[in-house]
Amino acid sequence: MRFTCSILPFLSLLPFITARYVSVPNNGPRENVGTGRSGQLLKRDLNYTQLYPTQHLKVPIDHFHNETIYSPHTNETFDLRYWFDASHYKDGGPVVVFQGGEASAEGAAPWLLQEGIMAQLIQATHGIGVILEHRYYGESVPTSDFSTDNLRFLTTEQAMADEAYFARHVVFKGLEHKNLTAPNVAYIGYGASYAGAFNAFLRIQYPEIFWGAISSYSSYYWEAAAKYGPPECISTTRTLTNVVDNILLNNTAYTQQLKTAFGLQNITRGDAFAMALAFVGIYQWQSQRWDPYSSSPDYPSLENYCNNITTSDAVLYPISSEMKASVQELITAGGHTPTTSLTNRMLNNIGYVNVTLVAPCKANGLTQDQCASVQLRNASYLAAATDLNQSWRPWRYQKCTQWGYHMYSSLGSSDPLPIVSRLTDSDRQYDVCKGAFNITTAPDTKLLDKYGGYKISYPRLAFVDGEKDNWRPLTPHGFAHGAKDRASTASEPFMLIKGGVHGWDALGLPPNEKATAQVPQAVADTQKLEVQIVQEWMQEWQLHCLANDSC
């Protein structure tokens, strides 16, 4: 059985964008940008930590004492982490809040406030930019552990209430003399992926606090990769995946030989092995980006993966005659003919997996089971691992309780050769719900459905999606799955980025790279329109203030 909500399975953009700065030291930013801290707000500094020092606001752990699902209730508070840039602020400007998703927001703060749509919005509107971390992620953790009982306060309702509380109570350092809280100031929400859906709901739930919101989000299927991916790469992926599945599911005598061929002989579970192959391969579809931060050849990416399995039918890695014979035997056991082309492509896939997965796993001193997260399939581990180091638990809990989405191996029964293994299908992923949280029922998606499903709509609420995003089908742009096209207006913009993938409108270029790189026209046009729309919303805000003698 598969459980989905009517819209919105999302995976956050934050892990995707945070990874961009993993290897960048704090004292080595790519541009000399900063904020003065001596009363005058400047635009350039040397150090990201000086530029955007960490801030905290104490917020209630429990906003809803009348809701039994949060019982026993608490009156305690926790520190919600945020960063802000007021270097462009002028009186009358908005506060633009980027809501973090299901990951630490720390790595995202520097470049989101300097590049891409957030930077453009605060510059054009003379606003304050804020990066707000989501409860239970990063350092914004309200409980002593991630036990199931302590995760009861991890719901989208509570997190939305956090952002509403922030807007009503924040005092920005250096601007203490100004009342910059809602509803005295226009608050504009922005979010991508899960946080994009979050922002759409936020605008509807708290219209008196958030003047407008931009929701850049989508849902997860493999349809986009199958439809828009390089045809030869997708075709080869289907065949290689079918070889693996036929062995793991039907011809198990060859399972160990298969794992050994890939250098992953110590992964103890077949589904974990299949997931590992997909992770460094076709799973990288979502991580495609237009900006010039391409990954090195030894790092998994869709381009590297496809180049390895399709660019040349020659073998790209040193192999032995024994390995070649073993691969030919495996292809036969997997129900296919070991032609020279297919044999060499599988050998190249094996070489790619060794470079991008096997070698890094060994170099980091991890077992192969650890690299493949086999522990997440062990019921005893799932039940016992509740300390704050188990950063996988919060998002799993949200999926199991409310969001109800997992990745599907195929596009339906008519899809004979899925592009990811059938062993990764959603039923197996729900095993974690039972083992980790003792949840055996479908997620309660009523919260997500009540905002309108495919018909979700509200004044000053914009929807932005990528044409080729895997996460598109269950969004308002999922036309092939029941969503209806709609007119795009200034009040309710409805934008689809041609050729875009996941969260492309969030990305940007720093000033020192604009001479050597170019924003794709479709992205630039979308960002320009987003800026114009928010400027128009701010004109409405000024009229609102005049009419009500407020603000």
N, C-alpha and C positions, 0 to 999 in steps of 0.2 A: 504494500500500500504506500502511496505517496501522499504527503500532506503539503499543501501549499495554501497560502492566503490568496485572496482574489487579486492582489497586486503585491509587488514589492518584496521579493527576496533580494537582499542587497549584501554586498561585501564591501567593507569600508575602503575608501580611497586612502585612508591614513597609513596603513601598512605600506601601500604602494609609494606614497610620497615621502614617508619617513625614511625609507630605505635609501632614498636619494642622498641623504646626508650622513649615513652611517659612518663613512670613512673620512668625513671632513672634520678636522679638529676645530674646537671653538676659537682658537687663535689664528685660524687660517681661512677666513671666509673668502669667497670669490670676488667680493666687491667691498669697497670701503664705505660702508653705510652704517649710520648710527643715530642715536637720539641723545641729545645733551641732557645732563642731569643736574644743571645748576640754575634751574628756573627757566632757562630758555630751551625750547624744543627745537633741536636741530635735525637734519636729514641724513647725516653721514657719520659713521663711527667705524672703528676698526674691529670691534668684537661683538659677535652676536649676543653673547651673554650680557654685555653692557648695553647693547642696542635694545634688547627685549628682556630685561630681568624678569624672573618668575614672580608672579603675583598670586595671592590666594584670597578667596572670599569664603567666610564660614557660611554654610548653607545647611538647612535641616536635613537630616538623614531621611526623615519620614514627613512628607508633605500632606499625607492623607490619613488622618487619624480616624476617619469614619469608614475606611475600607478594611474589611476583615482580612484580606489577603496579606496585609502587612502586620498582622498581629503576631506576637506582642509588639505594640508600638513603642516608639522611643522619642524623647524630646532632645536627644543629643544632636550635635552638628558635626560637620567634617569640613576640611579644607578643599575647596574646589579650585583647581589650578587654572591660571589663564595668563596670557601675554597680550600686550597691546601696543599699538603705535599711534601716537597722537601728533606726530610731526607735521601732518597735513591739516590738522583741525583748525576750523574757524567757527565762530559762533553761528549756530543754525545748522551746522552739519550733522549728519546722522552718526549713530554707532552701528557699524557693520560687524556682525558676529559670525565668525566661522565656527560652527558647531563641530567639535571633534566626534569621531566615531569610535569604533571598537578597537582602539589601540592608543598607546601613549601619543599625545599631541606634541611632545617636546621637539622632535625632529622636524615637524612641519612648520612650527611657528616662524622661523627666520625667513624662509623663502616665500611662504604664503603672504606675508605682510610686505614683501618687496617685489614680488613678481606675480604675474597672472592676474586673474579677475579680482581678487581681493585688493591688491595694490591699486589696480585701475579704478575700482569703485571708491576707495577712500581718497584718492588723489582728485578724482573728478568731482566729488561731492564735498570735499573738505571735511571728511569724516574721521572718526576714530576706528581703527581696525582692531578687532579682538579675536584671538584664538582661544576657544573655551573647551577645556578637556571634559570628556564624558565621565560621569560617575562610574567607579569600579575599574577605570583604566588609567595607565600611567601612575601618577602619584595621587590621583583623586579617589582614593579608596576609603570608604566610610566604615569598614568593619575590620576586625582583627584577622579574619581569614576568609576563604572563599567556600566555606561549607554551604550546603544547600539552604540551611536555615538563615545564614547571614546574607545569602544572595536574594532573599525575598524582597529586598529594597531595590533590586536591579530590574526595573521595568522602564519602558519608554515613557509612561506617564510621569514617573518620578524624575526622570532625566529632563523631560520637557519642563517640569516644574522648577528644576534647578536653573534652567536658562531664564525662565520668567522671574525667578527670585533674583537672579543676577542683574537683570535689567532694572529691577525696582530698587536695588540696594547698593550697586557698585559705586565706589568712589575712586576715581582714577588718580594715581599718584602724580603730583605736579599740577593737578587741576581740581584740588580739593575745594577751591572757592566757587566752583561751578556745580550746579545741579544737573548732572548728565544722566539722570535716571528716567525710565519710562513712567508715565506718558509725557514727561516734559520734553523729551528728545525723541526723534524718530529712530526706532530700532529696526534694522533690516537684517534678516537672517539669511545665511548662505550655508549650504552643506552639499556634500557630494556623497554618492553611494548611500549607505544606510543613513548617514547624517542628512542626506538630501531628502529622503522620505521623512525623516524626523522633522526637518524644517517645514515641509508641506503640512504636516500634522500640527506643528507649532503655530503656524499662521492661523489655522482654523480654530485651534483650541484657545489661543490667547490673542485674539484680534485687537484687544484694547492695549496690548503691550507691544506687539510687533506690527509695525506699520506695513511691512511687506516682507516677502521671502522669495529666494531663488532656490529651487530644488533641482539639483543636478544628480539624477539617480536612475537606477535600473535594477533588473532582476536577472536571475541566473539560469541559463540553459546553455547548451552547446550549439544552439541554432546559428548564432552569428558566426562562430568559427567555421562551422560547416558550410555556411552560405558564402562568406566573404573571404575565407582563408585562401592562400595560394592553392589552386586546384591539385597540383601534383603533390604538395605536402599533405593536404587533407586526404587524398586518395591513399598515399603511402601510409599515413597514420592509421587509417581505417584497417588496412591490411595487416600491419604489424600488430595493432591492438587485437585483431581477430586471432592472429597466431597465438598471442599470449593468452587470451581468454580460452581458446579451445584447449590449450594445454592445462591451464589452471582449473578449468571447470570439467573437462571431459577426458583428458588424456594425462591424468595426474602422475603417471609413472615418469614423465619427463619434467616434472616441476623443478626438481633440484638441479637438473642439467640446465634448465632455462635460467634459473637464478644465478648459477655459477657462470654461465656465459656472460651475463651482465655484470659480473663482479659483485653481486649482491647475494651471495650464497648463504649469508648469515641472517638474512631477514626471515623470521620464523613464520610469518603469515603471508598467504598468497594475496589477500586483498591489500595488505600494506605494501607488498612488492609492486603490485599493479598501480597503486596510487603514487608510489615513488617515481615510476617511469613517467606517469602522466604529469607529475608536478614539474619536472624539468623539461617537459615537452609541451604538449598542446595547452596545458594549464597556463602557459605564459602568454596566451592570447590577450588576456586582460591587461598585462603589464606593458603592452605596446604603448609607445609614447612618441610624440612628434618633436620634442625638444632634443637638443644635441647630447643628451646624457646617455648615449648608447652603452651597453654593457660590454665587457671584455669577452674574448672568445671562450674563456674558461668559466663564464658565468651563464646560468640558464636564461635564455630569452627565446622568443618565438623565431626571430631571425636566425639566430645561431642554430636552433633546432632544425628548422626547415632547410637551411643551407647544408647541414650535415646529411640529411636523409634524401635530398633531392638534387642538389646542385650538380653532383657528379656521380656517375655510376661506378666510378673507380673507388677502390678502398682508400680511405683517408688516414687510416691509422695502421701501425704495424700489427700484423696478425700472423698467426702460425697456421700451417696447413691443418693442424688438428682443430683449431678454432673454426676455420672455414667449414670443415666437415661436420662439426658439431652443430653449427648454425643451419646448415642444409638439412640435417636430420631433424632439428627443431621445427623448421618451416614445414617439413613434410608431416611431422607429428601434429602440427597446428592446422593441418588441412589445406595447405597451399603447395604449389609447385615451386621448388627452390631454383628459380631462374637466376641467371647471373646477376641481373639487375636487383631482384628482391633480396638475394643473398648479400650483395654488397651494401645495400641500404640498411639491412638489419645489422651488419657488421659496423657500419658507420654510426648507427644509433647506439650500439654497444659502446663504441669509442667515446661518443658524446656523453653518455651517462657516466662513464668512468671519469671523464674530465670534470663534469659539472656536479656530480653527486658522490661517487665513490671516493675520489681523492680528497675533496674537502671534508668529507665525513671523517676519514682517517686522520687528516691533518689537524682536526679539531679535537681529536682524542675521544670521539664518540663511537659507540657501537652502531652497527647497521640498524639494529632494532630501534635505537634511540633516534637515528636520523630519519627513520620511517615512521616514527611516533607509534610504534607497536604497543607501547604502554597504554595508549588510549583505547586499546581493544581488550585490555585486561581488566576484568570486573573488579578484582581486588584493589588494583592500583587506582582505578577510577573512583572507588568509594573512599579510599584513604587519603588521596592526594588533594588536600584542601587548603594548604598553606598559601601564603600570598605569592610564592614563587610559581604557582600553577596558573600562569597568565592565560592559559587556554580556556579556563573554566568560565569566565564571565560571558564571553561571546557564545560559547556552546549553550550556556544556560538561557541566554536570550533567544537563541534559535529553538531550543527545546520547549520554551514556555510560551513565546509570543509570535516569533517571526516565521517559524515553520517552513524554512526553506533550506534545501540542500541541493547539491549538484546532481544532475541526472546524467546517466551514461548515454542515453539515446534521445532521439526526438519523438519516440513513440514506437509502437509495434511494427510500423512499416519501415523502420530503419534497420536493415539487416546487419550493417557493419558500423556500430557506433565508433566515435572517435576517442572515447575514453572507455576503460574497461567496465564491463557489467558488474564486476566485483566492487566497484566504487559507488554503486547506486544508493539511493537515499535510505532504503530499508536498513542497510548495514550501518549507515551513519547514525540512524536513530538508536542503535545499540548503545552509543555513548550516553544518550539521554537516560536510558534505564540504568546503566552501570554507574554513572557519575551522580545522578540526581534522583534516582528511583522514579523517574517519570515514564509512565507506560502509555499515556494517552496522547492524542494529537495536540499540538500547540493550540492555544486559545487565541485565534486570530480576530476575534470580534473587535478588539481595539483598532486593528489595522483596517478592517473592513468598514467600520462605521464612518470613516471620513469620505467615503464615496467610491472606493474601488477604482475601476478604470475611469469613472466619471468625476473623480476628485477635481474640485474647482473652487476658487475663491478669489475675490478681488485682490489685486496686487500680490498674486502668487504666480510665479513663473516656473515653467517646467523646461528643463534642458536635458537632452539625452544625446548619446552618440549613435549614429546610424548602425555601426558595426559592433556595438557593445554587447557582449554576451549577456549582460544584465538588462537588456531592453524588453524582452517579450512580455513581462508582466507589469510594465509601466503604462502610463497613459499613451506612450508611443508604440505600444505593442499591438499594432493594427492586425497582425495575423492571428492574434489570440483573443480577440474580442474588443479591444479598445477601438474607439472611433476617432477618426481625424477631426480636428477642430480648428477653427480660425484662431490665428495668433493676434492678440490685441495688446495695446499698451498696458491695460489693466491685468490681463491674463495672458502673458506671453507663452508661446508654445513653440519651442525651437528644437530642431533635430540637426545636429552637426553632421554634415555630409562627410562620410569617411571616418568619422570620429569613433573612438573606442571609449575607454572608461575614464570619465572625469577630465576630458581634454580641455574643457573651458577653464579649469582651475589653474592650468599650467601657464608659465610665462618665461620670459627671458630677462636676465639681469642686464643692466645698461651696457656693461662691457662686453656683451656677447651679441648685441643686436646687429653689429656690423658684419658678423660672420655667420649668423644663423637667421632663419626667417620663420615667423609664425605662419602655419598653413592658413590660406585665405579663409577657409570655412571657419576655422577657430577664431581668427582675427575679426571676422564679420560678426560672429556670435558674441564675442566679448564686447565689441563696439555697441552692439544692440543692447546688451545687458546694461552697459553703462548709461546709454540714452534712456532706457526704461527706468532705471533707478533715479536718474535726474528728473524725469517726468513725475515719478512718485513723490520726489521731494518738493516739486512745485505744488502738487496736491497737498502736501504736508503744510506748506506755507499758507495756502488758502484755508486749510483746516484750522490753523492757529489763529488766523485773522478772524475767521467766522466765529470762533469760540472764545476769542480774547484770551488765549492760553499760550503755552509754549514760551 
